[in-house]
């Protein structure tokens, strides 16, 4: 396919997403919403002095909310989370949710709206989107926000900020012109111990190839009732099959969501779930 045809295809796809957002999720002035979405797309092409986050006023199942977006990647993530429903897992009345790789907080907002009584922990290492994450989650009282990486060690690690796409920043160097910063790293076990969490009902992850490092380091994966997240086989040091084999005692499903991306869902089978229902507390 020629470059021009690919460009037209991407533009049509983007306009389709914007139309759905305006017609299904928009509240207030549709003209203003369209203007702000267009400005969101144009941000990287504007002079730096003119760039500004754009606020989209939306509603989900009758619940109003707003999202501040930095660039068009926010629209792409909104499509994945709200329109495609990639994280619409069948889990009843969760108490503890952890969003690993929260970015600007779109998945976190989705979980807060679906499960308003749950305590949510949003984890994002990128300092360039962390302030937007804080702004997006400020309206939700049951949210705790943490600037760190969940991986296979405790300490500091190098984090590579992608020059053009906030959702492509990762622990791996992936593009020219990226900026490298030092960020705190913790294992999931350490994070749960620090936050006095005993059981996690839902753990969502989208961490651009670090998922093998996080998952392999968990001493007892049954402390999480349900895992759901993106697997990046081309970025990991572990095979996709090895990742699936980590979840003994879980019902595992996977589906392709791109040429090199898969969505994995691993739900703890009833034997372990019954232990939780019969008296285990979720937060000490």
C-alpha positions in Angstrom: 0.0 0.0 0.0 1.4 3.4 -1.0 2.2 6.1 1.6 -0.8 8.2 0.4 -3.3 5.4 0.7 -2.0 4.6 4.2 -2.4 8.2 5.2 -5.9 8.4 3.8 -6.8 5.2 5.7 -5.4 6.5 9.0 -7.3 9.8 8.5 -10.6 8.0 7.8 -10.1 5.8 10.9 -9.3 8.9 13.0 -12.4 10.8 11.8 -14.5 7.8 12.5 -13.3 7.6 16.1 -13.9 11.4 16.5 -17.5 11.0 15.0 -18.3 8.2 17.5 -16.9 10.2 20.4 -19.0 13.2 19.4 -22.2 11.3 18.8 -22.1 8.7 21.6 -20.0 10.2 24.4 -20.1 13.9 23.8 -21.9 16.3 26.1 -22.5 20.0 25.8 -21.5 21.7 22.5 -20.7 19.3 19.7 -19.0 22.1 17.8 -16.7 22.9 20.7 -16.0 19.1 21.2 -15.1 18.7 17.5 -12.8 21.8 17.7 -11.0 20.5 20.7 -10.5 17.1 19.1 -9.1 18.7 16.0 -6.8 20.8 18.2 -5.7 17.6 20.0 -4.7 16.0 16.7 -2.8 19.2 15.6 -0.8 19.6 18.8 2.5 18.2 17.6 2.4 20.3 14.4 1.8 23.6 16.3 4.6 25.9 17.5 5.6 24.8 21.0 4.4 28.1 22.5 0.9 27.4 21.1 0.6 23.8 22.4 -1.9 23.2 25.2 -3.9 20.2 26.6 -7.4 20.0 25.3 -10.4 19.2 27.6 -13.0 16.9 26.2 -16.3 16.9 28.1 -17.9 13.5 27.8 -20.3 11.0 29.4 -20.3 7.2 29.8 -23.5 5.4 30.7 -25.0 8.7 31.9 -22.0 9.5 34.0 -20.3 12.8 33.1 -16.5 13.1 33.1 -13.8 15.0 31.3 -10.4 14.0 29.8 -7.5 16.3 29.1 -5.6 15.1 26.1 -2.1 15.9 24.9 -2.2 14.6 21.3 -4.0 12.2 19.0 -2.7 9.1 20.9 -5.3 10.0 23.5 -8.0 9.5 20.9 -6.5 6.2 19.9 -6.5 4.9 23.6 -10.0 6.2 24.1 -11.1 4.0 21.1 -9.4 1.0 22.6 -10.8 1.4 26.0 -14.3 2.9 25.6 -15.3 2.1 22.0 -13.7 -1.4 21.6 -14.1 -2.3 25.2 -10.7 -4.0 25.5 -10.8 -4.0 29.3 -14.5 -4.8 29.7 -13.8 -7.9 31.8 -16.4 -9.9 33.6 -15.5 -9.3 37.3 -18.0 -8.6 40.0 -17.7 -5.8 42.6 -13.9 -5.4 42.6 -12.4 -3.7 45.7 -8.8 -3.1 44.4 -7.8 -2.3 40.9 -4.3 -1.5 39.7 -3.7 0.3 36.4 -0.1 -0.3 35.4 1.0 2.0 32.6 -1.8 4.4 33.2 -0.5 7.1 30.8 -3.0 10.0 30.9 -5.6 7.9 32.8 -8.1 6.9 30.2 -8.4 3.2 31.3 -8.3 4.4 35.0 -11.3 6.7 34.2 -13.1 3.8 32.6 -12.6 1.6 35.7 -13.7 4.4 38.0 -16.9 4.9 36.1 -17.7 1.2 35.9 -16.6 0.4 39.5 -17.1 3.6 41.5 -16.7 1.8 44.9 -13.3 0.3 44.0 -10.0 1.7 45.2 -7.8 2.3 42.1 -4.1 2.7 42.0 -2.8 4.4 38.8 0.9 3.8 38.1 2.8 5.8 35.4 6.5 6.5 35.2 6.6 9.1 32.4 7.0 12.5 34.0 5.8 14.3 30.8 2.3 12.8 31.1 2.1 12.4 34.9 0.7 15.9 35.4 -2.1 15.2 32.9 -2.8 11.9 34.7 -3.2 13.7 38.0 -5.5 16.3 36.4 -7.6 13.6 34.7 -8.1 11.6 37.9 -8.6 14.6 40.3 -12.4 14.2 40.2 -12.3 10.6 41.5 -11.9 10.3 45.3 -10.9 6.6 45.4 -7.7 7.0 43.3 -4.1 6.8 44.4 -1.5 7.9 41.8 2.1 6.7 41.7 5.0 7.7 39.5 7.1 4.6 39.1 7.6 1.4 37.1 6.4 -2.0 38.0 9.1 -4.4 36.8 11.5 -7.1 38.2 13.6 -5.0 40.6 13.5 -2.4 43.3 15.6 0.7 42.7 16.0 3.2 39.9 15.9 2.3 36.2 16.3 4.2 32.9 13.1 5.1 31.2 13.0 6.2 27.5 10.5 8.9 26.6 9.5 8.6 23.0 9.8 11.9 21.0 6.5 11.7 19.2 4.2 9.2 21.0 3.6 9.3 24.7 2.1 5.7 24.6 5.3 4.3 23.1 7.6 5.4 26.0 9.2 2.4 27.7 12.1 0.8 29.5 13.6 0.1 26.1 15.3 2.5 23.7 13.1 2.5 20.6 13.5 5.7 18.6 15.9 8.5 17.7 15.6 11.7 19.6 14.1 10.1 22.8 14.9 11.5 26.2 16.1 9.2 29.0 15.2 9.8 32.6 15.7 7.9 35.8 12.5 6.6 37.5 11.8 4.4 40.5 11.2 0.7 39.9 9.3 -1.7 42.1 8.1 -5.2 41.9 4.4 -5.8 42.2 5.0 -7.6 45.5 6.9 -4.6 46.9 4.2 -2.2 45.7 1.4 -4.3 47.3 3.4 -4.5 50.6 4.0 -0.7 50.6 0.3 0.0 50.0 -0.9 -2.7 52.4 -2.7 -4.6 49.7 -3.4 -8.3 50.2 -5.5 -9.1 47.2 -5.9 -7.3 43.8 -9.2 -7.9 42.0 -8.1 -6.5 38.7 -4.7 -5.6 37.3 -4.5 -3.9 33.9 -1.1 -3.5 32.3 0.1 -1.8 29.1 3.8 -1.3 29.6 5.4 -1.6 26.2 7.4 -4.7 26.5 8.1 -4.7 30.2 5.2 -7.0 31.0 7.5 -10.1 31.1 9.7 -8.4 33.7 6.8 -7.5 35.9 4.9 -10.8 35.6 7.8 -13.1 36.0 8.9 -11.4 39.2 5.6 -11.9 41.0 6.1 -14.6 43.7 2.5 -15.7 43.8 0.4 -14.6 40.8 -2.8 -15.8 42.5 -2.7 -12.6 44.6 -4.4 -11.1 41.6 -7.8 -12.4 40.6 -7.8 -11.1 37.1 -5.0 -9.8 34.9 -5.7 -8.1 31.6 -3.2 -6.3 29.3 -1.2 -5.9 26.2 1.6 -8.4 25.3 4.4 -7.1 23.0 6.3 -10.2 21.8 8.7 -8.2 19.7 9.7 -6.1 22.7 10.0 -8.8 25.4 12.9 -11.0 26.2 10.4 -13.8 26.9 8.2 -15.6 24.4 4.5 -15.2 24.2 4.0 -18.9 25.1 6.2 -18.5 28.2 4.0 -15.6 29.3 0.8 -17.7 28.9 2.4 -20.6 30.8 2.9 -18.3 33.9 -0.8 -18.5 34.6 -1.3 -22.0 36.0 -4.6 -22.0 37.8 -6.0 -19.3 35.6 -8.4 -19.3 32.7 -6.4 -17.6 29.9 -7.7 -16.0 26.7 -5.7 -14.1 24.1 -6.6 -12.2 21.0 -4.6 -10.4 18.3 -5.1 -6.6 18.4 -2.4 -5.7 15.8 0.4 -7.2 13.7 2.6 -7.5 16.8 0.2 -7.0 19.7 -2.0 -9.3 21.7 -4.5 -8.8 24.5 -4.2 -11.3 27.3 -6.8 -12.0 30.0 -6.1 -14.3 32.8 -8.8 -14.9 35.4 -8.2 -16.9 38.5 -10.3 -20.1 38.6 -12.9 -20.6 41.3 -10.8 -22.7 43.7 -8.7 -19.6 44.5 -11.6 -17.2 44.1 -13.5 -19.0 46.8 -10.7 -18.4 49.3 -11.1 -14.7 48.6 -14.9 -14.7 49.0 -14.7 -16.7 52.3 -13.0 -14.1 54.4 -9.7 -12.8 52.8 -9.5 -9.0 53.2 -8.3 -6.9 50.2 -6.5 -4.1 52.1 -5.0 -4.4 55.5 
